[in-house]
């Protein structure tokens, strides 16, 4: 990367400029979504009354564009961030908004009661309540003998 100095007769180039260029290119590559790439997602996990409460920000995503699946003790969340309308008519100089497909699988520390899982999307934040499958305590069964029946 060369720096233009209108008062100088020759352009200046420093090692710091090269590092900044490499860093910018690295950040650009990491932020691009495409085939086989997925936008990273952040979760906040809370424990509440025998359940886990998961929250993740999904700005600009509608509930109809979210897929939530439970298989055993694995919760999988996937969907797609839609492009902002300006992207079609203007060229962005800098974008820090997530874009493209996203997918995240979380291995939960307990068996899940899938029938009681609830999810709601409110103001761009997805909240998922994942209740623990209640195990019934062992039941003691009395064994009767033929003699005790008579």
Residue pairs with C-beta under 8 A, 6 or more apart in sequence:
1 13
1 17
1 18
1 20
1 21
2 11
2 12
2 13
2 17
3 11
3 12
3 13
3 14
3 17
4 11
5 11
5 12
31 95
32 100
33 39
33 99
33 100
33 101
34 100
37 100
37 101
38 100
38 101
38 102
38 103
39 81
39 98
39 99
39 100
39 101
39 102
40 102
41 56
41 77
41 102
41 104
42 56
42 57
43 54
43 55
43 56
43 104
43 106
44 54
44 55
44 56
45 52
45 53
45 54
46 52
46 53
46 54
46 55
47 53
48 129
50 131
50 132
50 134
51 129
51 130
51 131
51 132
52 108
52 129
52 130
52 132
53 127
53 128
53 129
53 130
54 75
54 106
54 126
54 127
54 128
54 130
55 125
55 126
55 127
55 128
56 77
56 104
56 125
56 126
57 124
57 125
57 126
58 66
58 79
58 81
58 121
58 124
58 125
58 126
59 81
59 97
59 98
59 124
60 81
60 82
60 84
60 97
60 124
61 79
61 80
61 81
61 82
61 121
61 124
61 126
62 121
63 121
65 79
65 80
65 82
66 77
66 78
66 79
66 119
66 121
66 126
67 76
67 77
67 78
67 79
68 75
68 76
68 77
68 117
68 119
68 128
69 75
69 76
69 78
70 76
70 112
70 114
70 117
70 130
72 111
72 112
73 107
73 108
73 109
73 110
73 111
73 112
74 105
74 106
74 107
74 108
75 105
75 106
75 108
75 112
75 128
75 130
76 103
76 104
76 105
76 106
77 102
77 103
77 104
77 105
77 106
77 126
77 128
78 101
78 102
78 103
78 104
79 101
79 102
80 100
80 101
80 102
81 97
81 98
81 99
81 100
81 101
81 102
83 99
84 97
86 92
108 130
110 132
110 133
111 132
111 133
112 130
112 131
112 132
112 133
113 131
113 132
113 133
113 134
116 131
117 128
117 129
117 130
117 131
118 128
118 129
119 126
119 127
119 128
119 129
120 126
120 127
121 127
